Amino acid sequence: MRIQYRTLPVQALTKGATNVLDLPRDYFVQRLVVDLQVNYNTGTSVTKSATIWDLVSEVRIHREGKRSDIPFKLTGQHIRKLTEYDTMKAPIYTDFVTTASLTNQLAEAFIPIDFRIDKWNDHDFSALIDAFNYSSFKLAMDLGTEATIGSGYTFNSIVAYVSLVEVVPEVGDPALGVYNHNLTYLNYGSVQSEQAVDLKTGSVLRRLVLQAPNGGVSFFRIELSGSKLLIPKTSFTAQQTINYLEYSPYQLESDIAIIDFAEINGIKGSIDLRKAKQGDVKLFTTLSVSSTPITLVYDEIKD
């Protein structure tokens, strides 16, 4: 197998809209990175309430053909935070400044979309996108506007440079079987203490990322039908400490706890929920407040 790098022509993007870009369908795709660049001015008075990662409200990969699905769907903040854990370093970015009366400033973020299971292994070919098997393979990015960042900003332009890491089979290479690795999230809205949240089933679950406002969740547990505990009652804070020991992240994020079923860089230990029915697997949270919004990021292998 040969690894090659490809950068696509620069693409102009539209603020406050869904931007859809066609991706190459020649080889296997291991990962890609979007270099998002925003050229902007500041006014005489500037108030900043968000970052460039908040400007990226959602990133998706759409494919049609062999399967018609969305194997990747995360917010900009999800990508930033998971990168800090999976790579032990912060993603590269330049945020918006708050200095008044500036012109032609650059805010920039390098946004990784990585299908590898082992993020440390450049030759992890276990979970690739076989793009050549699809009639359509697209990147979609939902972007906010100046108001997303704050007040006193004017965007002059937004562009994206997309680079791919492709895996090219060569003569004599054995047939490559790959996992259908998916990274997606679901918002469950505000839940009450001990209210059951039905987890997705029908896949092999590597890990869950439980996201809740800082201090909202005290404890959590995961039950399989028949009162079997997949995860016993666990302190949210204790799980964050475990994450620190497992991942050695760039920094601990106060609003997430990663629940690992599999080994960090593999699939051994994953929970097979392919035969489970919807409603068979439930998350329960003990809250320190009357209610709190819950979001779950699913890291799973699908058939």
N, C-alpha and C positions, 0 to 999 in steps of 0.2 A: 504494500500500500504506500502511496506517495501523498504527502501533504502539500497542498498549494494554497497560496493566499491570493485573493482577488478583491480589488476595490472597485466599486461601481461608480459611474459618473455622479457628480454632485446633484442632489435633488433639492429643489426649493419646496419648502413646506408652508402650510397655511395655519395661522394661529386660530384657536377656537374651533378646530375642525378635526375630523378623522383623515389622516394622510395615509394613503395606501401605496406601497412600492412593490413592484414585481421583483422577485428574486430569481437567480439563475437555477435552472433545473437540469444541470448536466451531470452532477456527481453526487456523492454523499456530502452533507453539510454537518460539520461537527459543532460549529459555533459561529456567531457573527458579532460584530460590535458596531454600534451606531455612534458616530461622532456628531453630536447635535450642537450647532453653533447658532447663537442668537446675537445679532448686532442690534444695539439699542442706544437710546439717549436717555438722560435723566433731566427732569425739570428743575425748577427753582426750589421745590420742596419735595422730598422723597420719603416715603414710608415703606419699609420692606416687611412683609409678613410671611413669606414663603421662600423656597429655594428653587433652583432650576429643576430639581428632582420632582417637585410638586407641579411644575409646568407640564411634565409628562404624566398625564393622568392615567394612561394605560398603554401597554405595549403588547401586541398580539402577533402570533404567527398563524396564518390561515393556510390550509392546504386542501386540495380537492383532487380526487382520483382514487388511488388505492384506498385511502380513507378520506372522509370529508369532515374535518374537525379543526380544533384549535388546540394544538399541543402546548402552547406557551401563552399565558395571559397573566401579566403581573403589572402592578403600578410602578412608576418610577421609584418611589420610596421602597417598595418591596425589593426591587433590583439592587438598590444601594445597600440596603441592610443585609441581604443575603450574601452579597459580594464581600462585605466586611467579615462575615463568618466563614464563608467557603474558601476565601483566599487569604485571610488574615491581614488584609490591607484594605484601605479605603479606595473606592473607584476614583479615577482621576476626573476632576471637574474644577471649573472656575465659576464661582457664583456671581450673582448680580451685586453691584456695589450700591452703597447708599449715599455717595457723594453727589451733591446737586450740580446741575448745569454742565454735564459732561456729554460729549457726542462720540458716536462710533465706538462704543464699548463692546466687549465680547464676553458673553456668558457661554460656557461650553461644558458639556458632559459626555464622557465616553460610556455608552450604555451597553453592557454585555448581555447577550442572549446565548446562553451556553447549555447545550444538551448533554454534555459529558456528565457521567455519574461521579467520576474521580476528577475533580477540578484541578488537581495537581499534576495530572498525567497528560502531557501533550499527545500521547499516543493511545489514549483511551478511545477505542473504536467500538465500544460496546453499545453505545446509544447515539446513533447518527440518524439524521433525516435523509432518507433515500429520495432525494428531490426528483430524480429522473423518473420515479414511478408516479408522479403527480402531473395532472394537466394544469394545475394552478398552484403557485407557491408564493405567498405574499407576506409582507411585513406591514402591519397597521400600527399607527401611532396616533393616539388622541392627545392633542395639545390644548393647553389653556391659553389665556390671553394676558395682557399686561395686568389686568385686575387680579389674576391668580397670584402674582408676585407681590403686589401692593399698589401704591399710588405714586404718580410722578414718573412712570416709565413709559417710553414709546419704543415699540419694536420697529426697526427698519427692515429687517429681513430675518428669516429662519431657514437654515439649510442643514442637510444631513449628508454625511459621507458614510456609506455602508461598506464594511469590509467583511469578507467571509473567509473562514478556514474550511477548505474542502478536502475530502479524502478521495483519492483517485485510485481505483484498482488497476493493477498492472498485470501483464501477461504472466500466467503461472500462479497468481495469487489464489488462495482458496476462496470459495464463496463466503461472503461476509453476512452473518446473521446478526441483527441488531435489535436491541430492546426499543420499544415504543415508549420513550421517557417523556412524561408530561409534567409541567409546572404551571399550575393554575390556582386561582383563589376564588373564594366565595365569601360575600358579606352576609352575615346572618341577622343583621340588625341588632336592636337592643334586646338583651335577654335578662330574665330575672334569676336570682340566686337559685341554684339547683334545677333550673329549667333544662330539660333535655334538648340537645341539639343533634339532629340526625346527621351522621357523617355520610359522605359519598361512599358507595360500594362498587363492586364490579372491577376492581383492579388490585394490583399488588402494591401496598402502601409502604413506601420507604420512610417517610417522615411527614410530620405535620408541623406547621408553624402557627402557633396560637398567638393572635394579636389582639390586644385589648388596651385601653388607655392606662397609663401608668397608675398602679395602685388599685385598678378596678377588680382584678381577679386575685383572690387569696389562694384558692386551691382548685385543682381540676382532677378529674378521673375519666377514663374511657371504659365503657362496658359493652360487651357483646351480649346478644340475646341469651337469656337464661342466667343472667346475673354474673356471667364470667367477666372478670376484670382483665382487660388488656393493659391498662395502666392504672395502678392503684392510686388512691388519693395522694396527690403530690402538691407541695407548695410551689406556686408560680415562681417565687424568689429562689427556692432551692433548685428548680429546673434551670433557671438562668445561671446559677453557679455551676451546674453540671455542664451547661453549654460553654461556659468559660473554660472549663477543664478539657472538654472535647475539642473545641474549635480554636481556642486562643485567638478570639476575634480582634479586629482592629480596635473596637470598642463594644461594650455591652449596650444594646438598645433596650431602653426601659420598658418598651411596650410589646416586646415579643419574647416568647419562650419556644424553643425548638424541641419537639418531641420526636426523638429518633427511635425508630424500630430497627432499621438496618444499621450495619456498620457505616461509619462516616463516608467512606469512599467506595462503597459497594452496595450489594443488594442482600447479602447474607443477613438473615434475621428479619427481613421484611414480612409484613402481615399480609397473607393471601386472603383477600376479600372478594375474589372473583365469583364465588358461589353465594356470597352473602346478599341478602335482599335489603332494599331501602328500608330503614328503620331498625335494622338488626344491630347497628353500631351507633352508640350514643356518647356524646360528650356532655359531662355535667361540670358546672363551675360553681364554686362558692365565692360569692362576691363580697367585697368590703363596702359596696354602695348598693343602692336599691336596684339599679339596673345598669348594664354597660353594653356597648356595642362589641360584637365579636366578629372577627375575620379569621378565616383559616386558609393557609396556603397548603395545597396538596402537592407532594412530591411523590409521584406514582408511576408504576409500569403498567401499561395497558396492553391487552391482546391486539 
